[in-house]
Structures are given as C-alpha cells and as structure tokens.
Amino acid sequence: MVGSVREVVQRSLKELERAGAIKLERARISIVNIDALERFSEEEGV
C-alpha cells in the first residue's frame, strides 16, 4: 500500500478488522487471526 492515500489504507484496515484478521486500537494494530490475514493477502495478490 505504499504510495496510497490515508483513506485507502484506512478502508483496507477496516476491512481486515471486519474480517476478524486484525484488531485496531489507538496507535496499535494487532493480528488476531493469521489465517484470515493470509487469505486476504492471497485474494489481493500481495
């Protein structure tokens, strides 16, 4: 996501949070489901 605007990054983070892959907290991003995060990266072609 390098070179992306803040809104695009925030939208992607919220999508990951809704999918249960991460937890967003004040100034912190925690990975809570590595499998869901891997699936997301495969779907996005990362």
Secondary structure, 3 states (H helix, E strand, C coil): CCCCCHHHHHHHHHHHHHCCCEEEECCEEEECCHHHHHHHHHHHCC
